[in-house]
Each structure stands twice: as C-alpha cells, then as structure tokens.
Amino acid sequence: MLGLRVSARVVWGYSVRLAPQGKGRVAYTFPPPSTVLGAFIASLQKVVGDRRELTTKNTVKKARILSAGEDYKH
C-alpha cells in the first residue's frame, strides 16, 4: 500500500475564479480538493517524466490527453 501524508499551513485564503464569474472571486479558507490533487499529480508527473497535460476545450465536461510532442504539431 502506498500512502502520502501532507501537512500544510493556511496563510490567509485562497481565491478561485470560476468560468461564469467576472472579476469578482469567491474566497475559500482551503483550496478545493481538485486543486490540491492537481498540484500533487503535477509534481508526480515531473518526477516520473510524464509531460502530458489534461486540457479542456471550450467546455469543462470534455477533456482529452495531449502528448507533449506529437499532438502539438500544426
């Protein structure tokens, strides 16, 4: 079994801009779980050398995996 323990110190607040919002932002005490998970995954990808990115195009519901070299050719 593989586990990960993380300790964090929350400094002030965390601001998130959602798609339908304008300049006003919602402030949270803690980052959303998806943001924390994304930070861990990005660091893990750097360690193992996986440079693919999960991107969305014009919608949050549809996403695809892009290769670092092959899919970026014009």
MOPAC internal coordinates of N, CA, C and O (Angstrom, degrees):
PM7 1SCF
backbone

  N    0.0000 0     0.00 0     0.00 0    0    0    0
  C    1.4332 1     0.00 0     0.00 0    1    0    0
  C    1.5291 1   108.88 1     0.00 0    2    1    0
  O    1.2310 1   121.11 1   -41.16 1    3    2    1
  N    1.3173 1   115.48 1   138.84 1    3    2    1
  C    1.4544 1   121.94 1  -178.88 1    5    3    2
  C    1.5217 1   108.42 1  -110.94 1    6    5    3
  O    1.2310 1   120.08 1   -47.66 1    7    6    5
  N    1.3071 1   117.45 1   132.34 1    7    6    5
  C    1.4577 1   120.90 1  -179.13 1    9    7    6
  C    1.5154 1   111.06 1  -132.90 1   10    9    7
  O    1.2310 1   121.24 1   -16.81 1   11   10    9
  N    1.3015 1   115.24 1   163.19 1   11   10    9
  C    1.4525 1   121.74 1  -179.98 1   13   11   10
  C    1.5234 1   108.01 1  -142.27 1   14   13   11
  O    1.2310 1   120.74 1   -53.03 1   15   14   13
  N    1.3080 1   116.18 1   126.97 1   15   14   13
  C    1.4598 1   120.70 1   176.88 1   17   15   14
  C    1.5226 1   108.03 1  -113.48 1   18   17   15
  O    1.2310 1   121.04 1   -48.93 1   19   18   17
  N    1.3021 1   115.61 1   131.07 1   19   18   17
  C    1.4592 1   121.13 1  -177.36 1   21   19   18
  C    1.5166 1   108.68 1  -127.77 1   22   21   19
  O    1.2310 1   121.02 1   -47.25 1   23   22   21
  N    1.3114 1   115.65 1   132.75 1   23   22   21
  C    1.4629 1   119.80 1   171.83 1   25   23   22
  C    1.5215 1   107.43 1  -117.15 1   26   25   23
  O    1.2310 1   121.03 1   -41.66 1   27   26   25
  N    1.3179 1   115.64 1   138.34 1   27   26   25
  C    1.4604 1   120.16 1  -176.70 1   29   27   26
  C    1.5177 1   109.55 1  -137.29 1   30   29   27
  O    1.2310 1   121.58 1   -26.53 1   31   30   29
  N    1.2996 1   114.59 1   153.47 1   31   30   29
  C    1.4598 1   120.97 1   175.74 1   33   31   30
  C    1.5264 1   106.94 1  -118.58 1   34   33   31
  O    1.2310 1   120.61 1   -64.20 1   35   34   33
  N    1.3199 1   116.43 1   115.80 1   35   34   33
  C    1.4574 1   121.10 1  -179.85 1   37   35   34
  C    1.5186 1   107.84 1   -79.98 1   38   37   35
  O    1.2310 1   120.62 1   -53.75 1   39   38   37
  N    1.3196 1   116.41 1   126.25 1   39   38   37
  C    1.4532 1   120.96 1  -174.09 1   41   39   38
  C    1.5264 1   111.43 1   -88.41 1   42   41   39
  O    1.2310 1   119.66 1   118.53 1   43   42   41
  N    1.3082 1   118.26 1   -61.47 1   43   42   41
  C    1.4479 1   119.21 1  -174.91 1   45   43   42
  C    1.5185 1   111.55 1  -134.65 1   46   45   43
  O    1.2310 1   120.31 1   121.28 1   47   46   45
  N    1.2707 1   117.02 1   -58.72 1   47   46   45
  C    1.4512 1   122.24 1  -177.16 1   49   47   46
  C    1.5130 1   109.08 1  -178.48 1   50   49   47
  O    1.2310 1   121.04 1    -5.66 1   51   50   49
  N    1.2834 1   115.61 1   174.34 1   51   50   49
  C    1.4523 1   120.69 1  -177.41 1   53   51   50
  C    1.5161 1   107.12 1  -134.34 1   54   53   51
  O    1.2310 1   119.93 1   -51.96 1   55   54   53
  N    1.3176 1   117.74 1   128.04 1   55   54   53
  C    1.4545 1   121.76 1  -177.80 1   57   55   54
  C    1.5174 1   109.79 1  -108.03 1   58   57   55
  O    1.2310 1   120.83 1   -45.65 1   59   58   57
  N    1.3135 1   116.01 1   134.35 1   59   58   57
  C    1.4612 1   121.39 1  -178.66 1   61   59   58
  C    1.5166 1   108.52 1  -124.46 1   62   61   59
  O    1.2310 1   120.43 1   -46.60 1   63   62   61
  N    1.3125 1   116.79 1   133.40 1   63   62   61
  C    1.4599 1   120.47 1   174.94 1   65   63   62
  C    1.5214 1   108.12 1  -103.20 1   66   65   63
  O    1.2310 1   121.06 1   -62.10 1   67   66   65
  N    1.3122 1   115.57 1   117.90 1   67   66   65
  C    1.4556 1   121.24 1   178.24 1   69   67   66
  C    1.5205 1   109.33 1   -91.59 1   70   69   67
  O    1.2310 1   120.52 1   -20.19 1   71   70   69
  N    1.3183 1   116.62 1   159.81 1   71   70   69
  C    1.4630 1   121.85 1  -175.09 1   73   71   70
  C    1.5340 1   114.29 1   -56.13 1   74   73   71
  O    1.2310 1   118.11 1   133.96 1   75   74   73
  N    1.3290 1   121.21 1   -46.04 1   75   74   73
  C    1.4682 1   118.14 1  -176.68 1   77   75   74
  C    1.5245 1   114.54 1   -79.47 1   78   77   75
  O    1.2310 1   119.15 1   173.97 1   79   78   77
  N    1.3136 1   119.22 1    -6.03 1   79   78   77
  C    1.4603 1   121.62 1  -177.30 1   81   79   78
  C    1.5181 1   111.12 1   -84.10 1   82   81   79
  O    1.2310 1   121.46 1   -25.33 1   83   82   81
  N    1.3036 1   114.81 1   154.67 1   83   82   81
  C    1.4538 1   120.58 1   175.43 1   85   83   82
  C    1.5170 1   110.00 1   -93.13 1   86   85   83
  O    1.2310 1   120.92 1    55.55 1   87   86   85
  N    1.3335 1   115.85 1  -124.45 1   87   86   85
  C    1.4600 1   119.50 1  -179.49 1   89   87   86
  C    1.5240 1   112.72 1   -78.67 1   90   89   87
  O    1.2310 1   120.15 1   156.66 1   91   90   89
  N    1.3122 1   117.31 1   -23.34 1   91   90   89
  C    1.4614 1   120.24 1   178.69 1   93   91   90
  C    1.5180 1   110.76 1   -71.80 1   94   93   91
  O    1.2310 1   120.58 1   -39.97 1   95   94   93
  N    1.3097 1   116.49 1   140.03 1   95   94   93
  C    1.4615 1   120.80 1  -178.25 1   97   95   94
  C    1.5180 1   110.31 1  -126.28 1   98   97   95
  O    1.2310 1   121.34 1   -27.86 1   99   98   97
  N    1.3046 1   115.04 1   152.14 1   99   98   97
  C    1.4550 1   121.56 1   175.75 1  101   99   98
  C    1.5229 1   107.83 1   -88.61 1  102  101   99
  O    1.2310 1   119.96 1   -49.50 1  103  102  101
  N    1.3261 1   117.68 1   130.50 1  103  102  101
  C    1.4649 1   120.99 1   179.17 1  105  103  102
  C    1.5252 1   109.67 1  -100.76 1  106  105  103
  O    1.2310 1   120.59 1   -48.17 1  107  106  105
  N    1.3099 1   116.48 1   131.83 1  107  106  105
  C    1.4560 1   123.16 1   178.90 1  109  107  106
  C    1.5241 1   109.59 1  -115.99 1  110  109  107
  O    1.2310 1   120.75 1   -25.08 1  111  110  109
  N    1.3333 1   116.17 1   154.92 1  111  110  109
  C    1.4585 1   120.15 1   175.19 1  113  111  110
  C    1.5178 1   110.44 1   -72.92 1  114  113  111
  O    1.2310 1   120.32 1   139.38 1  115  114  113
  N    1.3207 1   116.99 1   -40.62 1  115  114  113
  C    1.4646 1   123.32 1   179.35 1  117  115  114
  C    1.5211 1   109.37 1  -121.19 1  118  117  115
  O    1.2310 1   119.62 1   -28.39 1  119  118  117
  N    1.3203 1   118.33 1   151.61 1  119  118  117
  C    1.4639 1   120.07 1   174.82 1  121  119  118
  C    1.5277 1   110.13 1   -64.32 1  122  121  119
  O    1.2310 1   119.94 1   -27.65 1  123  122  121
  N    1.3368 1   117.73 1   152.35 1  123  122  121
  C    1.4562 1   120.32 1   175.77 1  125  123  122
  C    1.5320 1   110.62 1   -60.52 1  126  125  123
  O    1.2310 1   119.57 1   -30.78 1  127  126  125
  N    1.3262 1   118.42 1   149.22 1  127  126  125
  C    1.4698 1   120.66 1  -179.43 1  129  127  126
  C    1.5241 1   113.41 1   -57.16 1  130  129  127
  O    1.2310 1   120.13 1   145.19 1  131  130  129
  N    1.3305 1   117.36 1   -34.81 1  131  130  129
  C    1.4640 1   119.40 1   179.78 1  133  131  130
  C    1.5293 1   111.53 1   -65.59 1  134  133  131
  O    1.2310 1   120.02 1   146.78 1  135  134  133
  N    1.3321 1   117.57 1   -33.22 1  135  134  133
  C    1.4606 1   121.12 1   177.98 1  137  135  134
  C    1.5208 1   111.12 1   -69.78 1  138  137  135
  O    1.2310 1   120.55 1   138.10 1  139  138  137
  N    1.3177 1   116.56 1   -41.90 1  139  138  137
  C    1.4673 1   120.74 1   178.12 1  141  139  138
  C    1.5250 1   109.89 1   -64.36 1  142  141  139
  O    1.2310 1   120.42 1   135.03 1  143  142  141
  N    1.3228 1   116.80 1   -44.97 1  143  142  141
  C    1.4613 1   120.90 1   178.50 1  145  143  142
  C    1.5217 1   110.90 1   -61.95 1  146  145  143
  O    1.2310 1   120.19 1   138.61 1  147  146  145
  N    1.3256 1   117.24 1   -41.39 1  147  146  145
  C    1.4583 1   121.00 1   178.14 1  149  147  146
  C    1.5197 1   112.59 1   -62.47 1  150  149  147
  O    1.2310 1   120.12 1   142.61 1  151  150  149
  N    1.3236 1   117.38 1   -37.39 1  151  150  149
  C    1.4665 1   120.70 1   177.44 1  153  151  150
  C    1.5225 1   111.09 1   -65.22 1  154  153  151
  O    1.2310 1   120.39 1   138.59 1  155  154  153
  N    1.3430 1   116.86 1   -41.41 1  155  154  153
  C    1.4647 1   120.00 1   177.37 1  157  155  154
  C    1.5229 1   111.47 1   -65.13 1  158  157  155
  O    1.2310 1   120.46 1   136.37 1  159  158  157
  N    1.3254 1   116.72 1   -43.63 1  159  158  157
  C    1.4599 1   120.92 1  -178.19 1  161  159  158
  C    1.5263 1   110.42 1   -65.60 1  162  161  159
  O    1.2310 1   119.89 1   138.88 1  163  162  161
  N    1.3297 1   117.82 1   -41.12 1  163  162  161
  C    1.4636 1   120.41 1   178.79 1  165  163  162
  C    1.5226 1   111.07 1   -61.23 1  166  165  163
  O    1.2310 1   120.28 1   138.11 1  167  166  165
  N    1.3285 1   117.06 1   -41.89 1  167  166  165
  C    1.4658 1   120.22 1   177.81 1  169  167  166
  C    1.5181 1   111.33 1   -66.31 1  170  169  167
  O    1.2310 1   120.43 1   138.58 1  171  170  169
  N    1.3240 1   116.79 1   -41.42 1  171  170  169
  C    1.4587 1   120.80 1   179.00 1  173  171  170
  C    1.5211 1   111.18 1   -64.68 1  174  173  171
  O    1.2310 1   120.00 1   141.61 1  175  174  173
  N    1.3351 1   117.61 1   -38.39 1  175  174  173
  C    1.4596 1   120.71 1   178.20 1  177  175  174
  C    1.5255 1   110.98 1   -62.91 1  178  177  175
  O    1.2310 1   119.82 1   142.34 1  179  178  177
  N    1.3183 1   117.96 1   -37.66 1  179  178  177
  C    1.4646 1   120.51 1   177.77 1  181  179  178
  C    1.5209 1   110.95 1   -65.26 1  182  181  179
  O    1.2310 1   120.50 1   141.21 1  183  182  181
  N    1.3300 1   116.65 1   -38.79 1  183  182  181
  C    1.4666 1   120.75 1  -178.83 1  185  183  182
  C    1.5237 1   111.06 1   -65.70 1  186  185  183
  O    1.2310 1   120.29 1   136.93 1  187  186  185
  N    1.3409 1   117.05 1   -43.07 1  187  186  185
  C    1.4676 1   120.34 1  -176.75 1  189  187  186
  C    1.5225 1   112.67 1   -88.73 1  190  189  187
  O    1.2310 1   119.56 1   173.80 1  191  190  189
  N    1.3313 1   118.45 1    -6.20 1  191  190  189
  C    1.4545 1   121.54 1   176.03 1  193  191  190
  C    1.5186 1   114.62 1    84.80 1  194  193  191
  O    1.2310 1   119.41 1  -163.64 1  195  194  193
  N    1.3193 1   118.74 1    16.36 1  195  194  193
  C    1.4623 1   122.39 1   178.15 1  197  195  194
  C    1.5198 1   107.62 1   -89.39 1  198  197  195
  O    1.2310 1   119.94 1   -64.54 1  199  198  197
  N    1.3310 1   117.72 1   115.46 1  199  198  197
  C    1.4554 1   120.87 1  -175.12 1  201  199  198
  C    1.5254 1   113.09 1  -107.46 1  202  201  199
  O    1.2310 1   119.83 1  -163.40 1  203  202  201
  N    1.3361 1   117.92 1    16.60 1  203  202  201
  C    1.4610 1   119.97 1   177.85 1  205  203  202
  C    1.5251 1   110.18 1   -72.35 1  206  205  203
  O    1.2310 1   120.66 1   -24.56 1  207  206  205
  N    1.3255 1   116.34 1   155.44 1  207  206  205
  C    1.4567 1   121.38 1   179.04 1  209  207  206
  C    1.5127 1   109.60 1  -126.80 1  210  209  207
  O    1.2310 1   120.98 1   -36.14 1  211  210  209
  N    1.3108 1   115.73 1   143.86 1  211  210  209
  C    1.4525 1   121.20 1   173.01 1  213  211  210
  C    1.5169 1   106.78 1   -94.68 1  214  213  211
  O    1.2310 1   120.45 1   -64.19 1  215  214  213
  N    1.3211 1   116.74 1   115.81 1  215  214  213
  C    1.4554 1   120.17 1  -176.44 1  217  215  214
  C    1.5146 1   110.57 1  -123.81 1  218  217  215
  O    1.2310 1   121.14 1   -22.68 1  219  218  217
  N    1.3116 1   115.43 1   157.32 1  219  218  217
  C    1.4590 1   121.06 1   175.83 1  221  219  218
  C    1.5172 1   108.51 1  -115.90 1  222  221  219
  O    1.2310 1   121.13 1   -27.59 1  223  222  221
  N    1.3035 1   115.44 1   152.41 1  223  222  221
  C    1.4525 1   119.60 1   179.87 1  225  223  222
  C    1.5277 1   108.95 1  -129.07 1  226  225  223
  O    1.2310 1   120.15 1   -72.19 1  227  226  225
  N    1.3072 1   117.32 1   107.81 1  227  226  225
  C    1.4581 1   125.76 1   177.10 1  229  227  226
  C    1.5254 1   114.99 1    63.22 1  230  229  227
  O    1.2310 1   118.99 1   179.49 1  231  230  229
  N    1.2821 1   119.54 1    -0.51 1  231  230  229
  C    1.4582 1   121.01 1   178.47 1  233  231  230
  C    1.5153 1   109.62 1  -155.92 1  234  233  231
  O    1.2310 1   120.54 1   -28.84 1  235  234  233
  N    1.2911 1   116.57 1   151.16 1  235  234  233
  C    1.4523 1   120.95 1   179.57 1  237  235  234
  C    1.5242 1   110.30 1   -81.60 1  238  237  235
  O    1.2310 1   119.74 1   155.14 1  239  238  237
  N    1.3250 1   118.09 1   -24.86 1  239  238  237
  C    1.4582 1   121.56 1  -174.26 1  241  239  238
  C    1.5269 1   112.97 1   -75.86 1  242  241  239
  O    1.2310 1   119.56 1   146.45 1  243  242  241
  N    1.3258 1   118.44 1   -33.55 1  243  242  241
  C    1.4587 1   121.25 1  -177.25 1  245  243  242
  C    1.5243 1   109.76 1  -100.25 1  246  245  243
  O    1.2310 1   120.60 1   -51.51 1  247  246  245
  N    1.3128 1   116.47 1   128.49 1  247  246  245
  C    1.4636 1   120.95 1   179.17 1  249  247  246
  C    1.5166 1   108.66 1  -140.89 1  250  249  247
  O    1.2310 1   120.27 1   -24.51 1  251  250  249
  N    1.3143 1   117.08 1   155.49 1  251  250  249
  C    1.4562 1   120.93 1   177.82 1  253  251  250
  C    1.5228 1   109.12 1  -144.27 1  254  253  251
  O    1.2310 1   121.04 1   -24.93 1  255  254  253
  N    1.3178 1   115.62 1   155.07 1  255  254  253
  C    1.4567 1   121.31 1   178.35 1  257  255  254
  C    1.5258 1   108.44 1   -89.24 1  258  257  255
  O    1.2310 1   120.50 1   -51.20 1  259  258  257
  N    1.3073 1   116.64 1   128.80 1  259  258  257
  C    1.4556 1   121.72 1   178.34 1  261  259  258
  C    1.5157 1   109.67 1  -110.20 1  262  261  259
  O    1.2310 1   120.93 1   -44.51 1  263  262  261
  N    1.3032 1   115.83 1   135.49 1  263  262  261
  C    1.4523 1   120.72 1   175.52 1  265  263  262
  C    1.5241 1   108.44 1   -76.22 1  266  265  263
  O    1.2310 1   120.62 1   -27.40 1  267  266  265
  N    1.3062 1   116.43 1   152.60 1  267  266  265
  C    1.4626 1   120.18 1  -177.10 1  269  267  266
  C    1.5216 1   112.68 1   -68.18 1  270  269  267
  O    1.2310 1   119.19 1   152.41 1  271  270  269
  N    1.3034 1   119.15 1   -27.59 1  271  270  269
  C    1.4528 1   120.34 1  -176.72 1  273  271  270
  C    1.5102 1   114.76 1  -118.80 1  274  273  271
  O    1.2310 1   120.00 1   132.37 1  275  274  273
  N    1.3026 1   117.60 1   -47.63 1  275  274  273
  C    1.4523 1   121.37 1  -170.26 1  277  275  274
  C    1.5239 1   113.16 1   -70.00 1  278  277  275
  O    1.2310 1   119.37 1   136.84 1  279  278  277
  N    1.3193 1   118.80 1   -43.16 1  279  278  277
  C    1.4580 1   121.16 1  -174.52 1  281  279  278
  C    1.5244 1   113.25 1   -80.54 1  282  281  279
  O    1.2310 1   119.21 1   171.31 1  283  282  281
  N    1.3315 1   119.11 1    -8.69 1  283  282  281
  C    1.4481 1   121.04 1  -179.04 1  285  283  282
  C    1.5240 1   112.82 1   -92.31 1  286  285  283
  O    1.2310 1   119.99 1  -179.98 1  287  286  285
  N    1.3250 1   117.63 1     0.02 1  287  286  285
  C    1.4614 1   120.06 1   178.51 1  289  287  286
  C    1.5172 1   109.29 1   -68.90 1  290  289  287
  O    1.2310 1   120.59 1   -38.95 1  291  290  289
  N    1.3223 1   116.47 1   141.05 1  291  290  289
  C    1.4741 1   120.63 1  -178.86 1  293  291  290
  C    1.4958 1   110.76 1   -89.57 1  294  293  291
  O    1.2310 1   120.10 1   180.00 1  295  294  293

